[in-house]
C-alpha cells in the first residue's frame, strides 16, 4: 500500500485507502486519435505524474484507449524506479477497442470476454505490472455482449488475481443493479462537476447504498472551471482537440459555462486558493463521492488543484455556487446536491 501524508479514505470495500484527489492521465495520451487533447510533451507528462506523487497523491487513473496505449506507457515511465512505498495505485480501463489501421476512427465499445482478456494482457504489458489495482469497464458494450457477460469476465479476472478490484465507468443505476447481481461492483467512475451534475441524482446515491466507491472524472469539466479558460481560448482550440467539437466549448453553451466559472473566483480569493481547487472541492463535498480524478500536463497544473482535498466549502460558498448554477442555467443535472455540500465533507 502506498504511503502518503495526505488524508486518505477507504475506496469502497476494496481494501485500498486513497487520497481524495487522483491524477488523471487522459490528456497525456497525446494526439493523433479521436478524443485527443492535441500533441503533448511526454517529458512534461512524466514530470507532472512524479510531482503529483511527491505531493502525496497515491493513485493514477488511465485507460488503454487514451492515446491508443500511449497514456499507459507514459504512466509506466513515470513510475519506473519508484520505491514500493512511493508507488501509487494504478487504475485503468477496458472495453474500447481501436482500429490499428485508422487511429482517427472512433473506438468500438466491445464487451466480448475474449476481447477483455486480450485487453487486460495489453494493459499489464504496457504498464509493466503483474496486477492492475483497479480495472474498469469504460462504457456499456455496443457489440451485443450482455452486461452480465462482460461484468462476469471482470469478476473472473478479479478472482484470478489479474486485477485487485473491478469497477464500471459511465454506467447508470439500472446497469449497476444488474452487475451487482453477478458480483459486487467495487467502484463507479461517473462524470461530475458543477457543469455536469447528473450523476448526483441517481448513480452516486446507488453507490452509497451498496458500499461502492465513487471516483468522479472531469471535476473541472475538461478545463472550463480552471479559471484560465475564456472564449478566445475556446475559439483557438485546434481541430485535433476533441473540445473544439463539444457544445460545452462553443456558442451559448460556452458562454453559460464561463459565467458559472466566474462564480468560483471570489470563493477562491476568500480561501486563498485557485478556482480549480474550488471546482474539485465541490465534487468532493457531494455525498457519496470518494475521490476526484484531476488531469494535469505539467507540475504547475498539479499545484493548482492538489490541495482541494483540504478545502472546506462553508454555507456562504455553497449558497453562492447554488445561486450561480440557477442563474446561469449552465450545465446539466440537479442543483440540490450543492445544498448539502458543506455538511458532506469527511
C-alpha positions in Angstrom: 0.0 0.0 0.0 1.5 3.4 -1.0 2.3 5.7 1.9 1.2 9.3 1.9 1.0 12.2 4.3 -2.3 13.4 2.7 -5.6 12.3 4.2 -7.0 9.0 2.7 -10.4 7.4 2.7 -11.5 3.8 2.0 -12.3 3.1 -1.7 -15.5 1.1 -1.1 -14.8 -2.4 0.1 -11.6 -2.8 -2.0 -9.2 -2.5 1.0 -7.5 0.4 -0.7 -7.2 3.7 1.0 -6.9 6.6 -1.5 -6.2 10.3 -1.4 -9.3 12.3 -2.2 -7.6 13.6 -5.4 -6.0 11.3 -8.0 -4.0 12.0 -11.2 -6.0 11.7 -14.4 -4.0 10.6 -17.4 -6.4 11.1 -20.3 -4.8 14.2 -21.9 -1.2 12.9 -21.6 -2.1 10.2 -24.1 -1.1 12.7 -26.7 -2.5 13.5 -30.2 -3.5 11.6 -33.3 -6.7 9.9 -32.1 -10.4 10.7 -32.0 -10.6 12.0 -28.4 -7.2 13.6 -28.1 -6.3 16.8 -26.4 -3.7 17.5 -29.1 0.0 16.7 -29.0 1.6 16.5 -25.6 5.2 16.7 -24.2 5.9 13.2 -22.7 8.7 14.6 -20.5 6.3 17.2 -19.1 3.7 14.5 -18.5 6.2 12.3 -16.7 7.2 15.3 -14.6 3.6 16.0 -13.8 2.9 12.5 -12.6 6.0 12.4 -10.4 5.2 15.8 -9.0 1.7 14.6 -8.0 3.2 11.6 -6.3 5.7 13.8 -4.5 2.8 16.0 -3.3 1.2 12.8 -1.8 -1.3 11.8 -4.5 -1.4 8.0 -4.2 -3.4 6.9 -7.3 -3.3 7.4 -11.1 -6.2 6.8 -13.4 -5.6 5.9 -17.0 -7.2 3.8 -19.8 -5.9 1.7 -22.6 -7.7 3.9 -25.2 -6.0 7.1 -24.0 -3.6 7.8 -26.8 -4.3 4.2 -28.0 -2.0 2.7 -25.4 0.4 5.7 -25.1 -1.0 7.0 -21.8 -0.4 3.7 -20.1 3.2 3.7 -21.4 3.8 7.2 -20.1 2.4 6.2 -16.7 4.8 3.3 -16.7 7.7 5.6 -17.4 6.7 7.9 -14.7 6.6 5.2 -12.1 9.8 3.4 -13.1 12.3 3.4 -10.3 9.9 4.5 -7.5 10.2 2.6 -4.2 7.3 0.3 -3.5 6.2 2.5 -0.6 6.0 5.5 -3.0 4.4 3.8 -6.0 0.8 4.9 -6.4 -2.1 2.7 -7.2 -2.7 2.4 -10.9 -6.3 2.2 -12.2 -7.0 1.6 -15.9 -10.0 0.6 -18.1 -11.1 -1.7 -20.9 -13.9 -2.1 -23.4 -12.9 0.5 -26.0 -11.1 -1.2 -29.0 -9.4 0.9 -31.6 -8.5 0.3 -35.3 -4.7 -0.1 -35.6 -5.0 0.9 -39.3 -7.0 4.1 -38.7 -6.2 6.0 -35.4 -8.9 8.6 -36.0 -11.7 6.1 -36.3 -13.8 6.2 -33.1 -13.1 3.2 -30.8 -15.7 0.5 -30.7 -17.4 -0.3 -27.4 -16.7 -4.1 -27.1 -17.6 -6.4 -24.2 -16.7 -9.8 -25.7 -14.9 -11.8 -23.0 -12.1 -12.8 -25.4 -11.5 -9.1 -26.2 -11.4 -8.1 -22.5 -8.9 -10.8 -21.7 -6.7 -9.6 -24.6 -7.1 -6.0 -23.4 -6.0 -6.8 -19.8 -2.9 -8.5 -21.1 -2.1 -5.5 -23.2 -2.5 -3.1 -20.3 -0.4 -5.3 -18.0 2.4 -5.3 -20.6 2.2 -1.5 -21.2 2.0 -0.6 -17.5 4.8 -3.1 -16.6 2.9 -4.6 -13.7 1.8 -8.1 -12.7 -1.5 -7.0 -11.4 -3.8 -4.0 -12.0 -5.1 -2.3 -8.8 -8.5 -1.4 -10.3 -9.8 -2.5 -13.7 -12.9 -0.7 -15.0 -15.3 -1.2 -18.0 -15.1 2.1 -19.7 -18.6 2.2 -21.3 -21.5 -0.1 -21.7 -20.8 -2.5 -24.6 -22.4 -2.0 -28.0 -21.3 -5.2 -29.7 -24.2 -7.3 -28.5 -22.4 -8.6 -25.4 -24.8 -8.6 -22.4 -23.7 -6.6 -19.4 -23.8 -9.8 -17.3 -21.2 -11.4 -19.7 -18.6 -8.7 -19.6 -19.1 -8.0 -15.9 -18.7 -11.7 -15.3 -15.4 -11.6 -17.1 -14.2 -8.8 -14.9 -15.3 -10.8 -11.9 -13.3 -13.7 -13.1 -10.2 -11.6 -13.6 -10.6 -10.4 -10.0 -10.9 -14.0 -8.8 -7.8 -15.0 -10.8 -5.7 -12.2 -9.4 -5.0 -10.4 -12.7 -6.7 -7.4 -11.1 -7.2 -6.5 -7.5 -10.6 -4.7 -7.8 -13.1 -4.0 -10.6 -15.4 -1.2 -11.5 -17.7 0.4 -14.0 -17.5 3.7 -15.7 -20.3 5.6 -17.4 -23.0 3.1 -16.4 -26.4 4.1 -15.0 -28.1 2.8 -11.8 -30.1 0.1 -13.6 -26.9 -1.2 -15.1 -25.2 -1.1 -11.7 -28.0 -3.1 -10.3 -27.7 -5.8 -13.0 -23.9 -6.0 -12.4 -24.3 -6.3 -8.7 -26.4 -9.4 -9.1 -23.4 -11.0 -10.8 -20.7 -9.8 -8.5 -20.0 -6.8 -6.3 -19.3 -3.6 -8.1 -16.2 -2.3 -6.3 -16.2 1.2 -7.9 -18.0 3.5 -10.2 -16.4 6.2 -12.3 -19.0 8.8 -13.4 -18.5 12.3 -14.7 -19.2 15.0 -12.1 -18.7 18.7 -12.0 -20.6 22.0 -11.3 -21.5 21.8 -15.0 -22.2 18.0 -15.3 -24.2 17.2 -12.2 -26.5 14.3 -13.4 -24.6 11.5 -11.5 -25.5 13.1 -8.2 -29.2 12.4 -8.8 -29.2 8.6 -9.0 -26.0 6.7 -9.6 -23.9 8.1 -6.8 -26.7 7.6 -4.2 -26.9 3.9 -5.5 -23.2 3.5 -4.8 -23.6 4.9 -1.3 -26.3 2.4 -0.6 -24.2 -0.5 -1.9 -20.7 0.3 -0.4 -19.4 1.1 -3.9 -16.5 3.5 -4.1 -17.0 6.5 -6.4 -14.1 8.2 -8.2 -15.5 11.0 -10.4 -13.9 12.3 -13.6 -13.7 15.8 -15.2 -14.4 17.8 -12.0 -13.0 20.8 -13.8 -15.1 20.0 -16.9 -12.1 19.5 -19.1 -10.6 22.9 -18.3 -13.7 25.1 -18.3 -13.6 25.5 -14.5 -9.9 26.2 -14.1 -10.3 30.0 -14.1 -8.0 30.3 -17.1 -10.4 29.4 -19.9 -12.2 32.1 -21.9 -14.0 32.5 -25.3 -10.8 33.4 -27.1 -9.1 30.2 -25.9 -12.2 28.2 -26.9 -12.1 29.7 -30.4 -8.4 28.8 -30.7 -8.7 25.1 -29.9 -7.1 23.1 -32.7 -9.1 20.7 -34.8 -7.2 17.7 -33.1 -8.5 18.7 -29.7 -11.9 17.0 -29.1 -13.1 20.0 -27.1 -13.3 22.0 -30.4 -16.3 19.9 -31.4 -18.1 20.0 -28.0 -21.2 22.2 -27.4 -19.8 22.9 -23.9 -16.9 24.7 -25.5 -18.7 26.6 -28.2 -21.6 29.1 -28.6 -24.2 29.7 -25.9 -23.0 26.6 -24.0 -19.5 28.0 -23.6 -20.8 31.4 -22.5 -23.1 29.9 -19.8 -20.3 27.7 -18.6 -17.9 30.6 -18.3 -20.4 32.7 -16.4 -20.7 29.8 -13.9 -16.9 29.5 -13.8 -16.6 33.2 -12.8 -18.6 32.4 -9.6 -15.6 30.4 -8.4 -13.2 33.3 -8.4 -14.4 35.2 -5.3 -14.6 31.9 -3.4 -11.1 31.1 -4.4 -9.8 34.5 -3.3 -11.5 34.2 0.1 -9.9 30.8 0.7 -6.5 31.9 -0.8 -6.7 29.2 -3.4 -7.5 28.7 -7.1 -10.8 28.4 -8.9 -9.7 24.9 -10.0 -9.4 23.8 -6.4 -12.8 25.2 -5.6 -14.3 23.2 -8.5 -12.7 20.0 -7.3 -13.7 20.6 -3.7 -17.3 20.9 -4.8 -17.3 17.4 -6.2 -15.6 16.1 -3.1 -18.4 17.6 -1.0 -21.2 15.7 -2.8 -22.4 12.9 -0.6 -21.1 9.5 -1.7 -18.1 10.7 -3.6 -14.8 9.0 -2.6 -12.3 10.9 -4.7 -11.9 13.0 -7.8 -9.7 12.3 -10.9 -8.0 15.5 -11.9 -5.9 15.9 -15.0 -2.6 17.7 -15.4 0.0 18.1 -18.1 2.7 19.9 -16.0 3.8 20.1 -12.4 2.3 23.6 -12.2 -1.1 22.4 -13.1 -0.9 19.8 -10.3 -0.1 22.6 -7.8 -3.3 24.3 -8.9 -5.6 21.6 -7.6 -3.8 19.2 -5.3 -4.8 21.0 -2.1 -8.5 20.7 -3.0 -8.8 17.8 -0.6 -8.4 20.1 2.3 -10.7 22.9 1.1 -13.9 23.0 3.2 -16.8 24.8 1.5 -18.9 26.7 4.0 -22.5 27.8 3.8 -21.6 31.1 2.1 -19.7 29.3 -0.6 -22.5 26.7 -1.1 -25.1 29.4 -1.4 -23.1 31.3 -3.9 -22.5 28.3 -6.1 -26.1 27.2 -5.9 -27.2 30.7 -7.0 -24.7 30.7 -9.8 -25.9 27.3 -11.2 -29.6 28.6 -11.0 -28.9 32.0 -12.6 -26.6 30.9 -15.4 -28.6 27.7 -16.2 -25.3 26.2 -17.1 -24.8 22.5 -17.4 -27.0 19.5 -16.7 -28.4 17.9 -13.6 -29.9 18.9 -10.2 -28.9 21.8 -8.1 -29.9 20.0 -4.9 -26.5 18.4 -4.1 -25.0 21.8 -3.7 -27.1 22.5 -0.6 -25.6 19.5 1.2 -22.0 20.1 0.2 -20.9 21.9 3.3 -22.1 19.1 5.5 -20.7 16.3 3.4 -17.0 16.9 4.0 -15.4 14.0 5.8 
